[in-house]
Amino acid sequence: MSIQSIERRDTAFHGLPPLEQGDRLTRDEFERRYANMASDGKAELIEGVVNMQAAVRFGQHGSPHASLVGWLFLYQSQTPGTLVGDNATIRLDLDNEPQPDAALIIDPSYGGRVRISDDDYVEGAPELVAEIAASSVSIDMNQKKNVYRRNQVIEYVVWRVQDRELDWFVLRGGDYVPLEVSGDGVLRSETFPGLWLDANSLLSGDMNKVVEASQRGTASQEHARFVRLLKERPGGS
């Protein structure tokens, strides 16, 4: 069935026009139309404008996406009180409802910054969001970056696949600054102690070294202290 046929079926069945690239909508209207889409497309609301994702290619998005989520899952598995989300919609503000490729949050019951709404959406700014940027690099490095900064997402990771670069930004003084690489070439999160990334190995596809760096991070004293801190919070009792 063609995209046009699906869109016509959406409109006829639900009485709502389909989402279109560039539509200017309120968040409530965006959610109504998105919920009633019969097709499995991905859509975001960025600064009040609908952004529809193009077809996902394996090497440029699918495989890097899996590697990124896998790296975050390794951390979650060793850090009770943290949660990883894959393509979860986030209600940031009335004009912005992105669907980042990955997000790492502290569970709200453990004192995290976000809340999970009654209809199961993330509301508020996650501690960390990550995007795979290929065809979307312009919006990820400009409009989305500004939206995440303004809403005080603390850390923002962008994997620019075609450029073979990874940017990790930290919010300081109301602006994003690059996270400094340690002497051993590993990036270390400031928000999630023990979340370490060997970015060069990730970019080259050497996942064994990525896993090794991750394991060193979760075996560190700083990670042990963080886990103890989380366990002392209400959700950890």
Disulfide bonds with the S-S distance in Angstrom:
none
